[in-house]
């Protein structure tokens, strides 16, 4: 009987303990704080904020720009400078790359002075085969014909019947007798309208004006007086030095008194001298021969003496 009473007491104790655990949450997770529930009524746990790291900036050395490479011009080059009224090319042949620009102009009087065209072609052929004869301080340009229409049509004038060596603006230099006029003279006659309607009216003379503006030396070949001439005003010292240099090398006399046969107006050498270019006309002795060797000697002498003719070089 004593055992049964203890058994009953043990069972009552276990039942009471079970009731106490039920009402007190025995074995459950601790209750959520009421303040936390007010802030988060769902009871969901908010993940802790992760601190963002600031990326490290790596300094890259600045790149230094490399200047573009400038191509070295070839020692010889042919260039189309423009076209005549009838669409024929006016071509320049360049030899060397020096700072001093020397230009030879042939055949400004077309078919009537055809031998000056041949002379220029012979000069081109020679210097193409002898590039070493061009001094390093010189760029030599040769224009074989400044009047391709006159050469083709066997006329002195261009396709507009304008004398290209009477079409320059010579009104602003130091003498009035060479000023541009519309009607011009030759040995044989007066050419009405030979000077053009106004100075530099012709595409060929515009081309020469623009191309020769930065030259140190310009030599125009004519025929057949057999002499060397400078500006009508005869007051441009570099042109006089150039004429004497050519005279000594070629044997053509320097006509210091100028052209006396008839009035020369609107000539290219007169215009160029006023612009500061040493400019002369070389007149061959005949209208047949090119007189190549003596004129080659003259060009070589000019290139060697460029620093005396144009001291700025």
C-alpha positions as CSV (number, residue, x, y, z in Angstrom):
1,X,0.0,0.0,0.0
2,X,2.8,2.4,0.7
3,X,4.2,1.7,-2.7
4,X,1.0,2.6,-4.4
5,X,0.7,5.9,-2.5
6,X,4.2,6.9,-3.7
7,X,3.4,6.0,-7.2
8,X,0.3,8.1,-7.1
9,X,2.3,11.0,-5.6
10,X,5.0,10.7,-8.3
11,X,2.4,10.8,-11.1
12,X,0.8,13.9,-9.6
13,X,4.2,15.6,-9.5
14,X,5.0,14.8,-13.1
15,X,1.5,16.1,-14.1
16,X,2.0,19.3,-12.3
17,X,5.5,19.8,-13.8
18,X,3.9,19.2,-17.3
19,X,1.3,21.9,-16.6
20,X,3.9,24.4,-15.4
21,X,6.0,23.9,-18.6
22,X,3.0,24.3,-20.8
23,X,2.0,27.7,-19.3
24,X,5.6,29.0,-18.9
25,X,6.9,28.1,-22.4
26,X,9.4,25.6,-21.0
27,X,11.8,24.4,-23.9
28,X,10.7,27.3,-26.3
29,X,12.8,30.2,-27.7
30,X,12.9,33.3,-25.5
31,X,10.1,35.7,-26.3
32,X,10.7,38.7,-28.6
33,X,11.1,41.9,-26.8
34,X,7.9,44.1,-27.1
35,X,9.9,47.1,-28.4
36,X,11.4,44.9,-31.1
37,X,7.9,43.7,-32.1
38,X,6.7,47.3,-32.3
39,X,9.5,48.1,-34.7
40,X,9.1,44.9,-36.7
41,X,5.6,43.5,-36.3
42,X,6.3,40.6,-38.6
43,X,9.1,39.4,-36.5
44,X,11.3,39.1,-39.6
45,X,15.0,39.4,-38.9
46,X,16.7,42.4,-40.7
47,X,20.1,41.4,-42.0
48,X,22.9,43.5,-40.6
49,X,24.1,46.3,-43.1
50,X,27.4,45.4,-44.8
51,X,30.0,48.2,-44.9
52,X,30.8,49.2,-48.5
53,X,34.5,49.4,-49.2
54,X,35.8,52.4,-51.2
55,X,37.7,51.3,-54.4
56,X,41.3,52.1,-54.6
57,X,42.2,54.5,-57.4
58,X,45.4,53.5,-59.2
59,X,47.1,56.4,-60.8
60,X,48.1,55.6,-64.4
61,X,51.0,57.7,-65.8
62,X,49.8,60.1,-68.5
63,X,50.5,59.0,-72.0
64,X,52.8,61.4,-74.0
65,X,51.4,62.0,-77.5
66,X,53.8,61.0,-80.2
67,X,53.9,63.6,-83.0
68,X,53.0,62.2,-86.4
69,X,55.9,61.3,-88.6
70,X,56.4,63.6,-91.6
71,X,57.1,61.8,-94.8
72,X,60.3,62.9,-96.5
73,X,59.5,64.1,-100.0
74,X,61.2,62.2,-102.8
75,X,64.2,63.9,-104.5
76,X,62.2,64.2,-107.8
77,X,58.5,64.7,-108.3
78,X,56.2,65.8,-111.1
79,X,53.2,67.9,-110.2
80,X,50.2,69.2,-112.2
81,X,50.1,72.9,-111.2
82,X,46.9,73.7,-113.2
83,X,45.4,73.9,-116.7
84,X,45.3,76.3,-119.6
85,X,42.1,77.8,-121.0
86,X,41.8,74.8,-123.4
87,X,42.3,72.3,-120.5
88,X,46.0,71.3,-121.2
89,X,48.1,70.6,-118.1
90,X,50.7,73.0,-116.9
91,X,53.2,70.8,-115.1
92,X,56.0,71.5,-112.7
93,X,59.0,69.1,-112.1
94,X,60.6,69.4,-108.7
95,X,64.2,68.4,-107.9
96,X,65.6,68.5,-104.3
97,X,64.0,69.6,-101.1
98,X,66.0,72.6,-99.9
99,X,64.5,75.8,-98.6
100,X,65.6,78.0,-101.6
101,X,63.1,77.8,-104.4
102,X,64.5,78.3,-107.9
103,X,62.1,78.2,-110.8
104,X,62.8,77.9,-114.6
105,X,59.9,78.8,-116.8
106,X,59.9,77.8,-120.5
107,X,57.8,78.7,-123.4
108,X,55.6,81.5,-122.2
109,X,55.3,82.6,-125.8
110,X,54.0,79.2,-127.1
111,X,54.7,78.1,-130.6
112,X,56.8,81.0,-131.6
113,X,59.5,80.2,-129.0
114,X,59.3,76.4,-129.2
115,X,63.0,75.9,-128.6
116,X,62.6,77.2,-125.0
117,X,60.2,74.3,-124.4
118,X,62.8,71.8,-125.7
119,X,65.5,73.5,-123.5
120,X,63.3,73.0,-120.4
121,X,62.7,69.3,-121.3
122,X,66.4,68.7,-121.7
123,X,67.0,70.3,-118.3
124,X,64.4,68.0,-116.8
125,X,66.1,64.9,-118.3
126,X,69.5,66.0,-117.2
127,X,68.6,66.6,-113.5
128,X,66.6,63.4,-113.3
129,X,69.8,61.6,-114.1
130,X,72.0,63.8,-112.0
131,X,70.0,64.5,-108.8
132,X,73.3,64.9,-106.9
133,X,73.9,68.2,-108.7
134,X,71.0,69.8,-106.8
135,X,72.6,71.5,-103.7
136,X,70.9,70.6,-100.4
137,X,69.8,74.2,-99.8
138,X,67.9,74.3,-103.2
139,X,64.6,73.1,-104.5
140,X,64.7,73.4,-108.3
141,X,61.4,73.6,-110.2
142,X,61.1,73.4,-114.0
143,X,57.9,74.3,-115.9
144,X,58.5,73.2,-119.5
145,X,55.7,75.3,-120.9
146,X,53.6,78.1,-119.3
147,X,51.6,78.3,-122.5
148,X,50.6,74.8,-123.7
149,X,47.7,76.2,-125.9
150,X,50.1,78.5,-127.7
151,X,52.5,75.7,-128.1
152,X,49.9,73.4,-129.6
153,X,48.3,76.1,-131.8
154,X,51.7,77.5,-132.9
155,X,50.8,81.0,-131.6
156,X,52.6,83.5,-129.4
157,X,49.4,84.1,-127.4
158,X,47.2,81.8,-125.4
159,X,43.8,80.5,-126.5
160,X,42.3,83.9,-125.7
161,X,44.8,85.6,-127.9
162,X,46.4,87.3,-124.9
163,X,50.2,87.6,-124.6
164,X,50.9,86.0,-121.3
165,X,54.1,88.1,-120.8
166,X,52.0,91.3,-121.1
167,X,49.2,90.4,-118.6
168,X,50.9,91.0,-115.2
169,X,50.0,93.9,-112.9
170,X,53.0,96.2,-113.1
171,X,51.3,99.5,-112.1
172,X,52.7,99.7,-108.6
173,X,56.4,99.5,-109.2
174,X,58.8,102.5,-109.5
175,X,58.4,103.3,-113.2
176,X,55.4,104.1,-115.3
177,X,56.6,103.1,-118.7
178,X,56.0,99.4,-118.0
179,X,52.5,99.8,-116.7
180,X,49.9,97.3,-117.9
181,X,48.0,98.3,-121.1
182,X,45.4,96.5,-123.1
183,X,47.1,96.8,-126.5
184,X,50.6,95.5,-126.6
185,X,53.7,95.7,-128.9
186,X,55.9,93.1,-130.6
187,X,58.8,93.6,-133.1
188,X,56.3,93.2,-136.0
189,X,53.1,94.7,-134.9
190,X,50.7,96.0,-132.2
191,X,48.4,93.3,-130.7
192,X,45.0,94.7,-129.9
193,X,43.9,93.2,-126.6
194,X,47.2,91.5,-126.2
195,X,47.4,92.6,-122.6
196,X,44.1,91.0,-121.8
197,X,41.0,92.8,-120.5
198,X,42.7,93.5,-117.2
199,X,45.9,92.4,-115.3
200,X,46.0,88.7,-114.5
201,X,42.9,88.0,-116.5
202,X,44.3,84.7,-117.7
203,X,44.4,81.4,-115.9
204,X,48.0,80.8,-116.9
205,X,49.3,84.1,-115.5
206,X,47.2,83.6,-112.3
207,X,49.0,80.2,-111.9
208,X,52.4,81.8,-112.4
209,X,51.7,84.6,-110.0
210,X,50.6,82.3,-107.3
211,X,53.3,79.6,-107.8
212,X,56.2,82.1,-108.0
213,X,55.2,84.3,-105.1
214,X,57.4,82.4,-102.6
215,X,60.4,81.8,-105.0
216,X,63.8,83.2,-104.4
217,X,64.7,83.0,-108.2
218,X,62.6,82.9,-111.4
219,X,64.2,82.6,-114.8
220,X,62.0,82.9,-117.9
221,X,63.4,81.6,-121.2
222,X,62.7,83.4,-124.5
223,X,64.2,83.6,-128.0
224,X,65.9,85.1,-129.9
225,X,67.6,88.3,-128.7
226,X,70.7,86.5,-127.3
227,X,70.8,88.7,-124.1
228,X,69.6,88.7,-120.5
229,X,67.1,91.3,-119.2
230,X,65.8,92.4,-115.8
231,X,62.9,94.6,-114.8
232,X,62.2,97.7,-116.9
233,X,62.7,99.8,-113.8
234,X,66.2,98.3,-113.4
235,X,66.0,99.0,-109.6
236,X,65.9,95.5,-108.1
237,X,69.4,94.6,-106.8
238,X,68.8,90.8,-106.4
239,X,67.6,90.6,-110.0
240,X,70.7,92.4,-111.2
241,X,72.9,90.0,-109.2
242,X,71.1,87.1,-110.8
243,X,71.5,88.5,-114.3
244,X,75.3,89.0,-113.8
245,X,75.7,85.5,-112.4
246,X,73.9,84.0,-115.5
247,X,75.8,86.2,-117.9
248,X,79.2,85.1,-116.6
249,X,78.1,81.4,-116.8
250,X,76.3,81.4,-120.1
251,X,78.1,84.1,-122.1
252,X,74.9,86.0,-122.9
253,X,75.4,89.7,-122.3
254,X,73.5,91.4,-119.6
255,X,71.5,94.2,-121.2
256,X,71.6,96.7,-118.4
257,X,70.0,99.4,-120.5
258,X,66.9,97.2,-120.9
259,X,64.8,96.3,-123.9
260,X,64.9,99.1,-126.4
261,X,63.1,97.8,-129.5
262,X,59.5,98.5,-128.3
263,X,57.6,99.2,-125.1
264,X,57.3,96.2,-122.8
265,X,54.3,96.4,-120.5
266,X,52.8,94.0,-118.0
267,X,55.9,91.7,-118.0
268,X,56.1,88.9,-115.4
269,X,59.7,89.7,-114.4
270,X,58.7,93.3,-113.7
271,X,55.8,92.1,-111.5
272,X,57.9,89.6,-109.6
273,X,60.8,92.0,-109.0
274,X,58.4,94.3,-107.3
275,X,57.2,91.4,-105.1
276,X,60.8,90.7,-104.1
277,X,61.7,87.8,-106.3
278,X,65.0,87.9,-108.2
279,X,63.6,87.5,-111.8
280,X,65.2,87.7,-115.3
281,X,64.5,86.8,-118.9
282,X,67.2,84.8,-120.7
283,X,66.9,85.3,-124.5
284,X,68.4,82.5,-126.6
285,X,70.3,83.5,-129.7
286,X,68.1,81.6,-132.2
287,X,64.6,80.1,-132.5
288,X,66.0,76.7,-133.5
289,X,68.7,75.5,-131.0
290,X,68.0,74.9,-127.3
291,X,71.5,76.0,-126.4
292,X,71.4,73.5,-123.7
293,X,74.9,73.3,-122.4
294,X,75.5,77.0,-121.8
295,X,72.1,77.3,-120.1
296,X,72.8,74.3,-117.9
297,X,76.0,76.0,-116.8
298,X,73.9,79.0,-116.0
299,X,71.5,77.1,-113.8
300,X,74.2,75.4,-111.9
301,X,75.9,78.7,-111.3
302,X,72.7,80.2,-109.9
303,X,72.1,77.3,-107.6
304,X,75.7,77.5,-106.2
305,X,75.3,81.3,-105.7
306,X,71.8,81.4,-104.2
307,X,73.1,82.7,-100.9
308,X,74.5,85.7,-102.8
309,X,71.5,86.3,-105.0
310,X,69.0,85.9,-102.1
311,X,71.0,86.5,-98.9
312,X,68.0,85.5,-96.7
313,X,68.7,81.9,-97.7
